Amino acid sequence: MINKKIPIVVGAVILVTIVATIYFVQIGSNTINEITPNATTGFNQTAMLERGNIAMGFNQSVIHHHFMATPTGGQIMIMSLNTSDTKTINEISLHVKEIQYEFSQGNFTKPFYIHDQVVPGTDVMIAKKNLIQYSIENIDGGSILILTTNDTELLDAIQKFMNFQSSQHMSH
């Protein structure tokens, strides 16, 4: 009789160990998820930057993004943190040219991917893509993509886009 109880007890111990492990792993992952997101904006900036590495083709930890709404549209400035890092500066220049072309075609796939959501303002920016003028200004250490328009609805959309981007990239 004792020999039959041993496998049952061992099985019960194994089952309790498995259930406890699953329970504590879930609690631990919830704690990690609660710590990881940016507390001020409620999103995971680390994950956003990792997606940015892929979409932009360069390391997000060596650059600075600045998104600014302007009275005529907005500006996206990307700069290398090291002004002698010609590799990164060249990558920034290429990226800015790519997004100038993509945005002018109504393609906002990269911001959608990077932010893991539809970015505010892009619906109007897509619908009225032909009313946005894009220009690039090369600066020491990087480039600026400048968006301008005379359309008031589009101006509001571009400013929403810039303000959203600015809030997501605030410490980057």
C-alpha positions as CSV (number, residue, x, y, z in Angstrom):
1,M,0.0,0.0,0.0
2,I,2.9,2.4,0.8
3,N,4.5,1.7,-2.5
4,K,1.3,2.9,-4.3
5,K,1.2,6.1,-2.3
6,I,4.7,7.2,-3.2
7,P,4.0,7.8,-6.9
8,I,0.8,9.7,-6.0
9,V,2.7,11.9,-3.5
10,V,5.6,12.5,-5.9
11,G,3.1,13.4,-8.7
12,A,1.3,15.8,-6.4
13,V,4.5,17.5,-5.4
14,I,5.5,17.8,-9.1
15,L,2.1,19.3,-9.9
16,V,2.2,21.8,-7.1
17,T,5.8,22.8,-8.1
18,I,4.7,23.3,-11.8
19,V,1.6,25.4,-10.8
20,A,3.6,27.5,-8.3
21,T,6.3,28.1,-10.9
22,I,3.7,29.2,-13.5
23,Y,2.0,31.5,-11.0
24,F,5.3,33.1,-9.8
25,V,6.6,33.5,-13.4
26,Q,3.3,35.3,-14.3
27,I,3.6,37.6,-11.3
28,G,7.2,38.3,-12.0
29,S,6.5,39.2,-15.7
30,N,3.6,41.5,-14.6
31,T,6.0,43.3,-12.3
32,I,8.6,43.7,-15.0
33,N,5.9,45.0,-17.4
34,E,4.7,47.5,-14.8
35,I,8.3,48.8,-14.3
36,T,9.4,48.8,-18.0
37,P,6.8,51.2,-19.5
38,N,7.6,54.9,-19.4
39,A,5.6,56.0,-16.4
40,T,4.8,59.5,-17.8
41,T,3.3,58.3,-21.1
42,G,2.2,54.7,-20.5
43,F,4.2,53.0,-23.2
44,N,7.3,50.9,-23.4
45,Q,10.0,53.2,-24.8
46,T,12.6,50.4,-24.8
47,A,10.4,48.4,-27.2
48,M,9.8,51.4,-29.3
49,L,13.5,52.1,-29.6
50,E,14.2,48.5,-30.5
51,R,11.6,48.7,-33.3
52,G,13.3,52.0,-34.3
53,N,16.6,50.3,-34.7
54,I,15.1,48.0,-37.2
55,A,12.9,50.5,-39.1
56,M,15.6,53.3,-39.3
57,G,18.6,51.1,-39.8
58,F,20.8,52.6,-37.1
59,N,21.2,52.4,-33.3
60,Q,18.8,54.6,-31.5
61,S,21.0,55.0,-28.5
62,V,23.6,57.0,-30.5
63,I,21.1,59.6,-31.8
64,H,18.7,62.3,-30.7
65,H,15.3,62.8,-32.2
66,H,13.5,66.1,-31.9
67,F,9.9,66.6,-33.3
68,M,8.6,70.1,-33.4
69,A,5.3,71.5,-34.5
70,T,5.7,74.9,-36.3
71,P,3.3,77.6,-37.5
72,T,3.5,76.2,-41.0
73,G,3.8,72.4,-40.3
74,G,6.6,70.7,-38.4
75,Q,10.2,69.5,-38.3
76,I,11.8,66.2,-37.6
77,M,15.4,66.6,-36.5
78,I,17.7,63.6,-36.1
79,M,21.2,64.1,-34.9
80,S,24.1,61.9,-33.9
81,L,25.1,62.3,-30.3
82,N,28.7,62.2,-31.5
83,T,29.3,64.9,-34.3
84,S,32.4,63.0,-35.5
85,D,30.4,59.7,-36.0
86,T,30.2,60.0,-39.8
87,K,28.7,56.5,-40.2
88,T,25.7,57.4,-38.1
89,I,25.4,60.8,-39.7
90,N,25.3,59.2,-43.1
91,E,22.7,56.7,-41.9
92,I,20.6,59.6,-40.6
93,S,20.9,61.4,-43.9
94,L,19.8,58.3,-45.8
95,H,16.9,57.7,-43.4
96,V,15.6,61.3,-43.7
97,K,15.7,61.0,-47.5
98,E,13.8,57.8,-47.2
99,I,11.1,59.1,-45.0
100,Q,10.8,62.3,-47.1
101,Y,10.0,60.0,-50.1
102,E,7.7,57.6,-48.1
103,F,5.7,60.4,-46.4
104,S,5.3,62.2,-49.7
105,Q,3.8,59.0,-51.1
106,G,1.4,58.7,-48.1
107,N,3.4,55.8,-46.7
108,F,3.6,56.0,-42.9
109,T,4.5,52.4,-42.3
110,K,7.7,53.2,-40.4
111,P,6.1,55.4,-37.7
112,F,3.2,52.9,-37.4
113,Y,5.7,50.0,-36.9
114,I,8.0,52.0,-34.5
115,H,5.1,53.2,-32.3
116,D,3.1,49.9,-32.7
117,Q,0.0,52.0,-33.5
118,V,-1.5,54.4,-36.0
119,V,0.1,57.7,-35.3
120,P,-2.3,60.7,-34.8
121,G,-2.6,63.0,-37.8
122,T,-1.5,60.5,-40.4
123,D,-5.0,59.9,-41.8
124,V,-5.3,63.5,-43.0
125,M,-1.6,63.5,-44.0
126,I,-2.3,60.5,-46.2
127,A,-5.5,62.0,-47.7
128,K,-3.8,65.3,-48.4
129,K,-0.3,64.2,-49.1
130,N,0.0,66.4,-52.2
131,L,-0.6,69.5,-50.1
132,I,2.6,68.9,-48.0
133,Q,5.9,70.3,-49.1
134,Y,8.9,68.4,-47.8
135,S,12.5,69.8,-47.6
136,I,15.6,68.6,-46.0
137,E,18.2,70.7,-44.2
138,N,21.5,69.1,-43.4
139,I,23.0,70.3,-40.1
140,D,26.1,69.5,-38.1
141,G,25.6,65.9,-37.0
142,G,22.4,65.2,-38.8
143,S,19.4,66.3,-40.8
144,I,16.1,68.0,-40.5
145,L,13.0,67.0,-42.5
146,I,10.7,70.1,-42.8
147,L,7.0,69.7,-43.5
148,T,5.0,72.8,-44.6
149,T,1.5,73.3,-45.8
150,N,-1.1,76.1,-46.3
151,D,-4.1,73.9,-45.6
152,T,-5.5,74.4,-42.1
153,E,-6.8,70.9,-41.6
154,L,-3.5,69.5,-42.7
155,L,-1.6,71.9,-40.5
156,D,-3.5,70.6,-37.5
157,A,-2.8,67.0,-38.5
158,I,0.9,67.6,-39.0
159,Q,1.0,69.3,-35.6
160,K,-0.8,66.4,-34.0
161,F,1.7,64.0,-35.6
162,M,4.7,66.1,-34.3
163,N,3.2,66.4,-30.8
164,F,2.6,62.7,-30.5
165,Q,6.1,61.9,-31.8
166,S,7.6,64.4,-29.3
167,S,5.8,62.8,-26.4
168,Q,7.0,59.4,-27.4
169,H,10.6,60.4,-28.0
170,M,10.8,62.8,-25.1
171,S,14.0,61.5,-23.5
172,H,15.5,60.3,-26.8
